[in-house]
């Protein structure tokens, strides 16, 4: 039986099973009562919260505002919105205020001038949020796994250390799904994180806590990891900027979980920001000793770039069709680029994109150079040497006794099932063909526009019934390309719209420049509390 026939059977079974399960879910899920007091967070009141990190740092250096004032403003905002969002899982407010006071004292005693201070400490006094998978001294490092409760980082990971060395002040760590391996931020240790634009909707994952907090103005900058869309998907759902770096340029050392097989080849660490102008300064700090790999100081002329657009994945039967409002906003981006720069944005089609999930899933399971396969999700979920039994956990879940979410159990069950999976040779041929075509298309001066997701932020738990929609982001991890998710205003339902901006390997500076243009043209982040 050929793979094509198996694929059609798989699609038919998938639609049948998910359709039945979704109908049952809707039948038994208790809906929020009409007239609920709050559906989103309150508007931002303090004007300090509406400044970019770059602007805040400049005001602090010029003594127009103190770091203590800024840090306190963000603490107040977190205390206001976090009971609704459940984004921050552990704060370090007292330590942050002490560090802010030290910053103010340093500035008071500084004699070398503002420019010297900016060169040494570009983020001096600026608050920062951190995804809970990064080691931050004195903060938990559980990734939402109940059995890891009580585990605390003894030191900062290299990326956090670089940001602190640049003057940034961590306010706390933010929520993640179990082991950072799902597209909704939910676990049984900390609970579920909500979207500030609609509390009934997901903030995405796995950097959902980061994106939710930053979108709600509880932080201005943050950091995340991305191995399948974990920066870009929540940034899209929450209307922020999120940059997936070219893999290997920003250190992922001392993050959890530690990946195996060839998975580290597809893992990126990058910034999540409310304002596009903060992406480049943050990345310059985060790359540390690898700055020579990127051309971050190179001036970019958008008129000299080649632009391409693709509005869907070529027709995969297991992903949602891209919604009309997302297709329309991407077309508006094309129209503005052509009008503003006199360029021709070429529409392209890569038929292999319809295999995006199969490519991502296959390559995530490849063995390392020594032939050792990656650890299974069941192994990662269990204690060392004692993997969980997914069917048993599923039975426990049905009676409310499992310490894992349905998504985590489902992923571990999926890892046990090899049925209907195409051969590695088949997928390798598809991937190598796609890699060659995309790299030849983009070169060192090409930009590809592609949907960040097929639809705007779904309601809580709905991603369970559309698990393959994340392939819209995951394929770029396997291709190893830098990608920036850019917000493009709000749709008819008041939820963020956006688009992915991809470039060739190591051409991160190109996507960041496009992000600046799109922010200026489409307005960037919007306060979720306003009408």
C-alpha positions as CSV (number, residue, x, y, z in Angstrom):
1,X,0.0,0.0,0.0
2,X,1.5,3.3,-1.0
3,X,2.1,6.2,1.3
4,X,-0.5,8.3,-0.6
5,X,-3.3,5.8,0.2
6,X,-2.1,5.6,3.8
7,X,-2.1,9.4,4.0
8,X,-5.7,9.6,2.8
9,X,-6.8,7.0,5.4
10,X,-4.9,8.9,8.1
11,X,-6.6,12.2,7.2
12,X,-10.0,10.6,7.1
13,X,-9.4,8.9,10.5
14,X,-8.0,12.1,12.0
15,X,-11.0,14.1,10.9
16,X,-13.4,11.5,12.2
17,X,-11.8,11.0,15.6
18,X,-11.1,14.7,16.2
19,X,-14.7,15.6,15.1
20,X,-16.2,13.2,17.6
21,X,-13.9,14.2,20.4
22,X,-14.5,17.9,19.8
23,X,-18.3,17.3,19.8
24,X,-18.0,15.5,23.1
25,X,-15.7,18.3,24.4
26,X,-18.3,21.0,23.5
27,X,-21.1,18.9,25.1
28,X,-19.4,18.4,28.4
29,X,-17.4,21.6,28.7
30,X,-19.0,24.1,31.0
31,X,-19.3,27.5,29.2
32,X,-18.6,30.8,30.9
33,X,-21.8,32.3,32.2
34,X,-23.1,35.4,30.4
35,X,-22.4,38.7,32.2
36,X,-19.0,37.6,33.6
37,X,-17.2,40.6,35.1
38,X,-14.0,40.5,33.0
39,X,-13.1,39.1,29.6
40,X,-9.8,40.8,29.2
41,X,-7.2,42.7,31.2
42,X,-7.7,46.4,32.1
43,X,-6.1,49.2,30.0
44,X,-2.6,50.3,30.8
45,X,-2.7,53.3,33.1
46,X,1.0,54.2,33.8
47,X,2.7,55.9,30.8
48,X,6.0,54.4,31.8
49,X,4.6,51.0,30.7
50,X,4.1,52.3,27.2
51,X,7.8,53.0,26.5
52,X,10.0,50.6,24.7
53,X,13.0,49.1,26.6
54,X,15.3,51.3,24.5
55,X,13.4,54.4,25.5
56,X,13.2,53.3,29.2
57,X,17.0,52.7,29.3
58,X,17.7,56.1,27.8
59,X,15.4,57.9,30.3
60,X,17.1,56.0,33.2
61,X,20.6,57.0,31.9
62,X,19.5,60.6,31.6
63,X,18.0,60.5,35.1
64,X,14.6,61.5,33.7
65,X,13.2,58.5,35.6
66,X,14.7,56.2,38.2
67,X,15.1,52.5,37.7
68,X,13.2,52.0,41.0
69,X,10.2,53.9,39.5
70,X,10.2,51.8,36.4
71,X,10.6,48.5,38.2
72,X,7.8,49.4,40.7
73,X,5.5,50.4,37.8
74,X,5.9,46.9,36.3
75,X,5.5,45.2,39.7
76,X,2.3,47.1,40.1
77,X,1.1,46.0,36.7
78,X,2.0,42.4,37.3
79,X,0.1,42.4,40.5
80,X,-2.9,43.8,38.7
81,X,-3.0,41.5,35.7
82,X,-1.4,38.2,36.9
83,X,-4.4,37.0,38.9
84,X,-6.3,37.0,35.6
85,X,-3.5,35.8,33.3
86,X,-1.5,33.4,35.5
87,X,1.6,34.3,33.5
88,X,4.2,34.8,36.3
89,X,4.7,31.7,38.3
90,X,7.5,33.0,40.6
91,X,8.5,36.6,41.2
92,X,11.6,38.2,42.6
93,X,10.2,41.6,43.3
94,X,12.2,42.4,46.4
95,X,15.5,41.5,44.7
96,X,14.5,43.4,41.6
97,X,13.8,46.6,43.6
98,X,17.2,46.2,45.4
99,X,19.0,45.8,42.0
100,X,17.1,48.9,40.7
101,X,18.3,50.9,43.7
102,X,21.8,49.9,42.9
103,X,21.3,51.0,39.3
104,X,20.2,54.4,40.4
105,X,23.2,54.7,42.7
106,X,25.5,53.7,39.9
107,X,24.0,56.3,37.6
108,X,24.3,59.0,40.3
109,X,28.0,58.2,40.7
110,X,28.7,57.8,36.9
111,X,31.2,60.3,35.5
112,X,32.0,58.9,32.1
113,X,28.9,60.2,30.4
114,X,25.7,58.8,28.9
115,X,27.2,57.3,25.7
116,X,29.9,55.4,27.6
117,X,27.2,54.0,30.0
118,X,25.0,53.0,27.0
119,X,27.9,51.1,25.4
120,X,28.7,49.3,28.6
121,X,25.2,48.7,29.9
122,X,22.6,49.1,27.1
123,X,19.7,47.8,29.2
124,X,20.6,49.4,32.5
125,X,17.7,49.3,34.9
126,X,15.2,47.8,32.4
127,X,12.8,45.1,33.7
128,X,13.0,41.7,32.1
129,X,10.8,38.6,32.2
130,X,12.2,35.1,31.7
131,X,10.6,31.8,30.6
132,X,10.7,29.2,33.3
133,X,12.8,26.8,31.3
134,X,15.9,29.1,31.7
135,X,18.1,28.8,34.8
136,X,17.7,32.0,36.8
137,X,19.5,32.0,40.2
138,X,17.0,31.3,43.0
139,X,14.1,30.7,40.6
140,X,12.3,27.4,40.0
141,X,13.3,25.2,37.0
142,X,10.4,22.7,36.7
143,X,8.9,23.3,33.2
144,X,5.6,22.5,34.7
145,X,6.5,18.9,35.8
146,X,4.9,18.1,39.2
147,X,7.8,15.7,40.1
148,X,10.3,18.6,39.7
149,X,8.5,20.8,42.2
150,X,11.1,22.3,44.5
151,X,14.0,22.3,42.0
152,X,15.6,25.7,42.0
153,X,18.4,27.1,39.8
154,X,21.7,27.6,41.5
155,X,23.1,30.0,38.9
156,X,22.0,32.0,35.8
157,X,22.2,30.4,32.4
158,X,24.6,32.1,29.9
159,X,21.8,34.0,28.1
160,X,20.3,35.4,31.3
161,X,23.8,36.2,32.6
162,X,24.5,38.3,29.4
163,X,21.2,40.2,29.8
164,X,21.9,40.9,33.4
165,X,25.4,42.0,32.6
166,X,23.9,44.5,30.2
167,X,21.9,45.9,33.1
168,X,18.5,44.2,32.7
169,X,16.6,43.3,35.9
170,X,14.6,40.0,35.9
171,X,11.2,40.4,37.6
172,X,10.4,36.7,37.7
173,X,9.8,33.6,35.6
174,X,6.8,32.8,33.5
175,X,4.6,29.7,32.9
176,X,5.2,27.0,30.3
177,X,3.4,23.8,29.2
178,X,4.7,20.4,30.5
179,X,8.3,20.2,29.4
180,X,7.8,23.1,27.0
181,X,6.3,20.7,24.5
182,X,2.8,21.9,23.6
183,X,1.1,24.9,21.9
184,X,-0.9,25.8,25.0
185,X,0.6,26.9,28.3
186,X,-1.0,24.6,30.8
187,X,0.3,22.2,33.5
188,X,-0.8,20.8,36.9
189,X,1.9,22.5,38.8
190,X,1.0,26.1,38.0
191,X,-2.2,25.9,36.0
192,X,-3.3,27.5,32.7
193,X,-2.1,30.8,31.3
194,X,-4.7,33.1,29.6
195,X,-4.6,35.5,26.7
196,X,-4.9,39.1,27.7
197,X,-7.1,40.0,24.7
198,X,-9.7,37.3,25.7
199,X,-9.3,35.4,28.9
200,X,-11.2,32.4,27.4
201,X,-8.5,32.0,24.8
202,X,-5.0,30.4,24.9
203,X,-1.8,32.4,25.1
204,X,-0.1,29.7,23.1
205,X,3.0,27.8,24.0
206,X,5.5,27.0,25.0
207,X,6.5,30.6,25.7
208,X,2.9,31.5,26.5
209,X,3.6,33.0,29.9
210,X,6.1,35.3,28.3
211,X,3.9,36.5,25.5
212,X,0.9,36.9,27.7
213,X,2.7,39.0,30.3
214,X,4.5,41.2,27.7
215,X,1.3,41.7,25.8
216,X,-0.5,42.8,29.0
217,X,2.3,45.3,29.7
218,X,3.6,43.3,32.7
219,X,7.0,43.3,31.0
220,X,8.5,45.1,28.0
221,X,11.0,42.5,27.0
222,X,11.5,38.7,27.6
223,X,13.2,35.6,26.3
224,X,11.9,32.3,25.0
225,X,13.0,29.1,23.3
226,X,11.6,27.8,20.0
227,X,11.8,24.3,18.6
228,X,8.5,24.2,16.8
229,X,7.1,27.7,17.1
230,X,7.4,28.2,20.9
231,X,8.3,31.9,20.5
232,X,6.4,32.7,17.4
233,X,3.0,31.0,18.1
234,X,2.4,32.7,21.5
235,X,3.7,36.0,20.1
236,X,1.2,35.7,17.3
237,X,-1.7,34.8,19.6
238,X,-0.8,37.7,22.0
239,X,0.1,40.3,19.5
240,X,3.8,40.8,20.3
241,X,7.1,40.5,18.3
242,X,8.9,37.3,18.6
243,X,12.2,36.3,16.9
244,X,13.3,32.8,16.2
245,X,17.1,33.1,15.7
246,X,19.2,31.1,13.3
247,X,19.9,27.9,15.3
248,X,23.1,27.9,17.3
249,X,23.8,31.6,17.5
250,X,22.2,32.1,20.9
251,X,23.2,29.7,23.7
252,X,20.6,27.3,25.0
253,X,23.0,26.0,27.7
254,X,21.4,25.5,31.2
255,X,17.9,25.3,29.9
256,X,15.5,22.5,30.7
257,X,14.6,20.0,29.3
258,X,18.0,19.1,27.8
259,X,17.2,17.7,24.4
260,X,18.8,14.7,22.8
261,X,19.2,13.1,19.3
262,X,19.5,15.9,16.8
263,X,17.0,18.1,18.5
264,X,19.4,20.8,19.5
265,X,20.0,21.5,15.8
266,X,16.5,22.8,15.6
267,X,16.3,24.7,18.9
268,X,16.6,28.5,18.9
269,X,16.6,31.0,21.8
270,X,15.4,34.5,21.0
271,X,13.7,37.7,22.3
272,X,10.0,38.5,22.7
273,X,9.2,42.2,22.7
274,X,6.3,44.6,22.7
275,X,8.2,47.0,20.5
276,X,10.2,46.1,17.3
277,X,13.0,48.5,18.1
278,X,14.0,46.3,21.1
279,X,14.6,43.1,19.0
280,X,17.9,44.1,17.6
281,X,19.5,45.5,20.8
282,X,18.4,42.4,22.7
283,X,19.8,40.0,20.1
284,X,23.1,41.9,20.0
285,X,23.4,41.1,23.7
286,X,22.1,37.6,23.6
287,X,24.5,36.4,20.9
288,X,27.4,37.1,23.1
289,X,30.6,35.5,21.7
290,X,28.8,34.5,18.5
291,X,28.2,38.1,17.3
292,X,30.5,37.4,14.4
293,X,28.1,34.9,13.0
294,X,25.4,37.5,12.2
295,X,25.5,40.9,10.4
296,X,23.6,42.8,13.1
297,X,25.4,46.1,12.5
298,X,24.8,46.0,8.7
299,X,22.4,48.7,7.5
300,X,19.4,47.2,5.6
301,X,17.8,48.9,2.6
302,X,14.4,47.3,2.2
303,X,14.1,48.6,-1.4
304,X,17.0,46.3,-2.3
305,X,15.5,43.1,-0.9
306,X,13.5,40.5,-2.8
307,X,10.1,39.7,-1.3
308,X,8.0,36.6,-1.6
309,X,4.6,35.6,-0.2
310,X,2.9,32.3,0.5
311,X,-0.5,32.2,2.1
312,X,-0.9,28.5,3.0
313,X,0.9,25.2,3.3
314,X,-0.2,23.7,0.0
315,X,-3.2,21.8,1.2
316,X,-2.4,19.5,4.1
317,X,-5.6,17.6,5.1
318,X,-4.7,17.6,8.8
319,X,-4.3,21.3,9.3
320,X,-6.9,24.0,9.5
321,X,-7.3,26.2,6.3
322,X,-5.9,29.7,6.8
323,X,-8.7,32.0,7.8
324,X,-9.8,34.8,5.5
325,X,-8.8,37.6,7.8
326,X,-5.2,36.3,8.0
327,X,-5.0,35.9,4.2
328,X,-6.4,39.4,3.8
329,X,-4.0,41.0,6.2
330,X,-1.0,39.3,4.5
331,X,-2.2,40.6,1.2
332,X,-2.3,44.1,2.7
333,X,1.3,43.7,3.7
334,X,2.1,42.8,0.1
335,X,0.2,45.8,-1.2
336,X,2.0,48.2,1.2
337,X,5.5,46.8,0.4
338,X,4.8,47.2,-3.3
339,X,3.4,50.7,-2.9
340,X,6.1,52.0,-0.4
341,X,9.2,50.5,-2.0
342,X,8.3,49.9,-5.6
343,X,9.1,46.2,-5.3
344,X,7.3,43.3,-6.8
345,X,6.3,40.7,-4.2
346,X,6.2,37.4,-5.9
347,X,3.7,34.8,-4.8
348,X,5.3,31.4,-4.5
349,X,4.2,27.8,-3.8
350,X,6.1,25.0,-2.3
351,X,4.0,21.8,-2.6
352,X,6.3,20.1,-0.1
353,X,5.0,22.4,2.6
354,X,2.0,20.2,3.0
355,X,4.4,17.7,4.6
356,X,5.5,20.2,7.2
357,X,4.4,18.3,10.2
358,X,5.7,14.9,8.9
359,X,9.1,16.6,8.2
360,X,9.2,18.2,11.7
361,X,8.1,15.1,13.5
362,X,10.6,12.8,11.6
363,X,13.6,15.1,12.1
364,X,12.8,15.6,15.8
365,X,13.1,11.8,16.2
366,X,16.4,11.4,14.5
367,X,19.3,9.8,16.4
368,X,22.5,11.7,17.2
369,X,25.9,11.1,15.5
370,X,26.5,8.0,17.7
371,X,23.2,6.5,16.6
372,X,21.5,7.1,20.0
373,X,17.8,8.1,19.6
374,X,16.3,11.0,21.5
375,X,14.7,10.4,24.8
376,X,10.9,9.8,24.5
377,X,8.4,12.2,25.9
378,X,7.4,9.4,28.4
379,X,11.0,9.2,29.6
380,X,11.2,13.0,30.0
381,X,7.9,13.1,31.9
382,X,9.0,10.4,34.4
383,X,11.7,10.3,37.0
384,X,15.2,9.3,35.9
385,X,15.1,5.6,34.8
386,X,11.4,5.4,35.3
387,X,9.4,6.6,32.3
388,X,5.6,7.0,32.7
389,X,3.2,4.6,31.2
390,X,1.0,6.7,28.9
391,X,-2.0,4.4,28.7
392,X,-2.0,4.2,32.5
393,X,-1.8,8.0,32.8
394,X,-4.7,8.3,30.4
395,X,-6.8,6.1,32.6
396,X,-5.8,8.1,35.7
397,X,-6.6,11.3,33.9
398,X,-10.2,10.2,33.2
399,X,-10.8,10.0,37.0
400,X,-8.8,13.2,37.8
401,X,-5.8,11.4,39.3
402,X,-3.0,12.1,36.8
403,X,-0.5,14.8,37.5
404,X,-0.2,15.4,33.7
405,X,-2.4,17.4,31.3
406,X,-4.3,15.7,28.5
407,X,-1.9,17.4,26.0
408,X,1.1,15.9,27.7
409,X,-0.4,12.4,27.9
410,X,-1.5,12.7,24.3
411,X,2.0,13.6,23.1
412,X,3.5,10.6,25.0
413,X,0.9,8.3,23.4
414,X,1.6,9.8,20.0
415,X,5.3,9.0,20.6
416,X,4.4,5.3,21.1
417,X,2.4,5.1,17.8
418,X,4.3,4.6,14.6
419,X,1.3,3.8,12.5
420,X,0.8,5.7,9.2
421,X,4.2,7.4,9.6
422,X,6.0,7.7,6.2
423,X,9.4,6.2,5.7
424,X,12.5,8.2,6.6
425,X,13.8,8.0,3.0
426,X,10.5,9.5,1.7
427,X,10.6,12.4,4.2
428,X,14.3,13.0,3.8
429,X,13.8,13.4,0.1
430,X,11.0,15.9,0.6
431,X,13.0,17.8,3.2
432,X,16.1,18.0,1.2
433,X,14.2,19.1,-1.9
434,X,12.4,21.8,0.1
435,X,15.6,23.0,1.8
436,X,17.3,23.4,-1.6
437,X,14.4,25.2,-3.1
438,X,13.9,27.6,-0.2
439,X,17.6,28.4,0.2
440,X,18.0,29.1,-3.5
441,X,14.9,31.3,-3.4
442,X,15.9,33.4,-0.4
443,X,19.7,33.6,-0.8
444,X,21.2,36.4,1.2
445,X,18.6,39.1,0.3
446,X,15.2,37.4,0.2
447,X,12.2,37.7,2.5
448,X,9.3,35.2,2.7
449,X,6.0,36.1,4.2
450,X,4.1,33.1,5.6
451,X,1.1,32.8,8.1
452,X,2.1,32.4,11.7
453,X,-0.8,30.1,12.3
454,X,-4.0,29.1,10.3
455,X,-6.2,31.0,12.7
456,X,-6.2,33.6,15.5
457,X,-5.9,32.5,19.1
458,X,-8.2,29.6,19.7
459,X,-10.2,29.0,22.9
460,X,-8.6,27.0,25.7
461,X,-7.9,23.3,25.0
462,X,-9.1,23.6,21.4
463,X,-5.5,23.0,20.1
464,X,-6.0,19.4,21.3
465,X,-8.3,18.9,18.3
466,X,-6.0,20.7,15.8
467,X,-2.5,19.5,16.9
468,X,-0.9,19.8,13.4
469,X,-1.6,23.5,13.0
470,X,1.7,24.2,14.7
471,X,3.4,22.9,11.5
472,X,3.1,26.4,10.2
473,X,5.9,27.4,12.5
474,X,7.7,24.1,13.0
475,X,8.9,23.7,9.4
476,X,11.2,26.7,9.8
477,X,13.0,25.0,12.7
478,X,13.9,22.1,10.5
479,X,15.0,24.4,7.7
480,X,17.1,26.3,10.1
481,X,15.9,29.8,9.1
482,X,15.6,33.0,11.2
483,X,11.9,34.1,11.5
484,X,10.3,37.1,13.1
485,X,6.6,37.0,14.0
486,X,5.2,40.5,13.5
487,X,1.8,41.7,14.9
488,X,-0.5,43.4,12.3
489,X,-3.3,44.9,14.4
490,X,-6.5,43.3,15.6
491,X,-9.1,41.3,13.7
492,X,-12.9,41.7,13.8
493,X,-13.0,39.7,17.0
494,X,-10.5,41.9,18.7
495,X,-7.7,39.3,18.6
496,X,-4.2,39.9,17.2
497,X,-3.3,39.3,13.6
498,X,0.2,38.7,12.4
499,X,2.6,37.2,9.9
500,X,5.9,35.3,9.9
501,X,8.9,37.0,8.2
502,X,11.6,34.5,7.2
503,X,15.0,35.0,5.6
504,X,18.0,32.9,4.7
505,X,20.3,31.4,7.3
506,X,22.2,33.9,9.4
507,X,20.2,36.8,7.8
508,X,18.5,37.6,11.0
509,X,19.1,41.3,10.5
510,X,16.8,41.3,7.5
511,X,13.7,40.1,9.3
512,X,14.3,42.5,12.2
513,X,14.4,45.4,9.7
514,X,11.2,44.3,8.1
515,X,9.6,44.0,11.6
516,X,10.5,47.7,12.2
517,X,8.7,48.6,8.9
518,X,5.7,46.5,9.7
519,X,5.3,48.1,13.2
520,X,5.5,51.6,11.7
521,X,3.0,50.7,8.9
522,X,0.5,48.6,10.8
523,X,0.8,49.9,14.4
524,X,2.5,47.0,16.1
525,X,1.3,46.0,19.6
526,X,-2.2,47.2,20.8
527,X,-3.2,47.6,24.4
528,X,-5.5,44.6,25.1
529,X,-7.5,46.6,27.6
530,X,-8.7,49.2,25.2
531,X,-11.9,48.9,23.1
